[in-house]
């Protein structure tokens, strides 16, 4: 439950930054496109999360564009994106040598 809350806070902060508003102004259940988030911004946010090791797809983000839904996706896919990953890029290359 705490990880979902933390994920919601992270998602809300990221969306608020893109919208140029305060995080508390982004309701958890509001459709983010109705608040002004564009499809390009959604793609960029998804790309940023993928670079951080969170496996999310644009289609999944677009299907339910709310903070709560995205927090759930981020929480569920953080573990799958990082299973077996120590967090240090290049470690697998060093182990092969």
N, C-alpha and C positions, 0 to 999 in steps of 0.2 A: 504494500500500500504506500509506503514511503517513497519507493522508487517511482511509482506512478505520479505522485505529487511532485517529486523532483523533476520528472520528465515533463509534466505539465508546465512547471515553472520555466524550464529551459525552452520549451516550444513557444510558450507565451512571450518570453523575452525576445526570441529570434523573430517572431512574427511582428511584435511591436516595433522592433528596430526597422524592419522592412517597411512598415506602415508609417513610421515616423511619429509614433505615439507612445504613451506610457504603457507598460505591461498590464497594469490594473484596468486599462481601458479595453482590453481584449477579453471578452467573455469566453469561457471554456466551451460553451455549446453553440456559439454564433458561427454561421457559415462565413469563413474567412474571405471568400470572394465577395460577399455582400459588404464586408468592411473595407474593400478596396484592394485586396491582394490579387495580383495578376497571375496568369498562368506562367509567365516568364519568371516571376519571383518564386513561385512554387518549384519550378524546375531548378532554379539556383539554390534554393534551400535544400532540396533533395540532394543535389550534387555536393553541397557542403557537408551534409550528414554522411553521405557515402564516403567522402574523403576521410571523415572521422571514424570510419569503420562501422557505420550503422547502415544495414542493408534495407533501403527503402526504394520503392519504385514510384515514378511519377503517377502512374495509374492508380496506385493505392492512395496516394496523397489526394489526388483529384476526386476519387470516389466519395470520400467523406472529409471535406475540408473544414475540420474543427480542431481546436486545440486538444480537446479530450481524445479524439480519434487519432490524431497525430502522435500524441504522447503515448498512447497504447502501442502504435506501430513502432515508435522509437524504442520503447521499453522491450517489446517482444523481439525486435531485430537487432538490438545492441548485443545481446548475448550470442545470437547466431552469427553476427558479423565478426565477433571477436573470439569465438571458440578456438582455443589452441593458439591464440595470438598473444604474445607477451607484451605487445604494445611498442616494441622496438623494431622499426622497419629495418630490414637488412639482416636481421638475425638468422633467417633461414639461409641466406646466401653465405653467411659466415660459418654456419654449421656444416655446409656442404664441403668446405675446404678442409 
